């Protein structure tokens, strides 16, 4: 009796789910790009030397934090 009318609702639901999925994939991609660590900050030899000096006790925590901020700026 209804013919293809039931299929119309399914197609609308599928379209909505597809749209939500695409938006979620885009949001997830942006989130991963923003949260990705910057390689330059990880491989900075000056920052590594600063960490070693702090670990050996040559500088105080305040000096370490101040110099780290200077290097990362």
NUMAR-90145 format. One record per residue (C-alpha): residue number from 1; residue in one letter; x, y negated, z. Coordinates in pm, whole numbers, plus 50000, padded with zeros to 5 digits. Example, Ala and Ser with C-alpha at 12.3 -4.5 7.8 and 13.67 -1.06 7.14 Angstrom:
2
+-----+------+-------+-------+-------+
! seq ! type !  east ! north !    up !
+-----+------+-------+-------+-------+
!   1 !    A ! 51230 ! 50450 ! 50780 !
!   2 !    S ! 51367 ! 50106 ! 50714 !
+-----+------+-------+-------+-------+
END
This chain:
73
+-----+------+-------+-------+-------+
! seq ! type !  east ! north !    up !
+-----+------+-------+-------+-------+
!   1 !    X ! 50000 ! 50000 ! 50000 !
!   2 !    X ! 50276 ! 49756 ! 50084 !
!   3 !    X ! 50504 ! 49855 ! 49798 !
!   4 !    X ! 50836 ! 49672 ! 49806 !
!   5 !    X ! 50734 ! 49424 ! 50080 !
!   6 !    X ! 50909 ! 49633 ! 50347 !
!   7 !    X ! 51230 ! 49620 ! 50150 !
!   8 !    X ! 51219 ! 49239 ! 50145 !
!   9 !    X ! 51254 ! 49224 ! 50525 !
!  10 !    X ! 51546 ! 49464 ! 50517 !
!  11 !    X ! 51724 ! 49256 ! 50253 !
!  12 !    X ! 51675 ! 48938 ! 50459 !
!  13 !    X ! 51814 ! 49111 ! 50769 !
!  14 !    X ! 52110 ! 49247 ! 50572 !
!  15 !    X ! 52184 ! 48900 ! 50434 !
!  16 !    X ! 52174 ! 48748 ! 50780 !
!  17 !    X ! 52405 ! 49017 ! 50920 !
!  18 !    X ! 52644 ! 48969 ! 50630 !
!  19 !    X ! 52654 ! 48593 ! 50691 !
!  20 !    X ! 52720 ! 48642 ! 51063 !
!  21 !    X ! 52997 ! 48891 ! 50980 !
!  22 !    X ! 53168 ! 48650 ! 50741 !
!  23 !    X ! 53153 ! 48367 ! 50996 !
!  24 !    X ! 53298 ! 48596 ! 51265 !
!  25 !    X ! 53581 ! 48706 ! 51035 !
!  26 !    X ! 53670 ! 48345 ! 50957 !
!  27 !    X ! 53660 ! 48250 ! 51327 !
!  28 !    X ! 53877 ! 48551 ! 51416 !
!  29 !    X ! 54129 ! 48460 ! 51146 !
!  30 !    X ! 54154 ! 48102 ! 51269 !
!  31 !    X ! 54194 ! 48227 ! 51628 !
!  32 !    X ! 54483 ! 48455 ! 51528 !
!  33 !    X ! 54656 ! 48177 ! 51335 !
!  34 !    X ! 54632 ! 47936 ! 51627 !
!  35 !    X ! 54749 ! 48190 ! 51887 !
!  36 !    X ! 55043 ! 48317 ! 51683 !
!  37 !    X ! 55375 ! 48233 ! 51855 !
!  38 !    X ! 55605 ! 47999 ! 51674 !
!  39 !    X ! 55925 ! 48183 ! 51573 !
!  40 !    X ! 56144 ! 47872 ! 51605 !
!  41 !    X ! 56058 ! 47834 ! 51973 !
!  42 !    X ! 56140 ! 48198 ! 52041 !
!  43 !    X ! 56479 ! 48193 ! 51865 !
!  44 !    X ! 56604 ! 47858 ! 52000 !
!  45 !    X ! 56960 ! 47917 ! 52127 !
!  46 !    X ! 56952 ! 47601 ! 52342 !
!  47 !    X ! 56644 ! 47725 ! 52524 !
!  48 !    X ! 56805 ! 48065 ! 52577 !
!  49 !    X ! 57115 ! 47901 ! 52728 !
!  50 !    X ! 56891 ! 47692 ! 52951 !
!  51 !    X ! 56712 ! 48006 ! 53071 !
!  52 !    X ! 57044 ! 48175 ! 53145 !
!  53 !    X ! 57171 ! 47876 ! 53344 !
!  54 !    X ! 56849 ! 47874 ! 53546 !
!  55 !    X ! 56876 ! 48249 ! 53607 !
!  56 !    X ! 57235 ! 48210 ! 53730 !
!  57 !    X ! 57127 ! 47932 ! 53967 !
!  58 !    X ! 57331 ! 47658 ! 53798 !
!  59 !    X ! 57027 ! 47428 ! 53769 !
!  60 !    X ! 56718 ! 47376 ! 53984 !
!  61 !    X ! 56364 ! 47452 ! 53878 !
!  62 !    X ! 56293 ! 47080 ! 53831 !
!  63 !    X ! 56596 ! 47041 ! 53605 !
!  64 !    X ! 56496 ! 47351 ! 53410 !
!  65 !    X ! 56138 ! 47229 ! 53356 !
!  66 !    X ! 56251 ! 46879 ! 53256 !
!  67 !    X ! 56508 ! 47006 ! 53006 !
!  68 !    X ! 56269 ! 47269 ! 52868 !
!  69 !    X ! 56010 ! 46998 ! 52801 !
!  70 !    X ! 56277 ! 46791 ! 52624 !
!  71 !    X ! 56376 ! 47085 ! 52405 !
!  72 !    X ! 56018 ! 47179 ! 52317 !
!  73 !    X ! 55918 ! 46821 ! 52231 !
+-----+------+-------+-------+-------+
END
